[in-house]
Amino acid sequence: MTGQTAPASRASPRGGLSEQTRNRLATQLRAMYDTMTQQPVPDRFAELIAKLDSNEHGQS
């Protein structure tokens, strides 16, 4: 532990995360999500989706 705290001017009025921390988390989450969306759908998932779609069309 470093003992560092966020400056009071950047802290959320409700005692939550500072704006800087929220921005950093948002940037990191966006980067992770963007990486995941570039990955192909696993074959097993594609097979399950196709199976669900065919069952859905068969019930209409």
PELINWO-V241785 format. One record per pair of residues at least 6 apart in sequence whose ideal C-beta (glycine too) atoms are under 6 Angstrom apart, sorted by the first residue. I is the first residue (numbers start at 1). GAP is how many residues later the second one is. Records with the same first field share a line. If there is no record, write none. Layout:
I: GAP, GAP
This chain:
6: 12
10: 8, 9, 10
11: 7
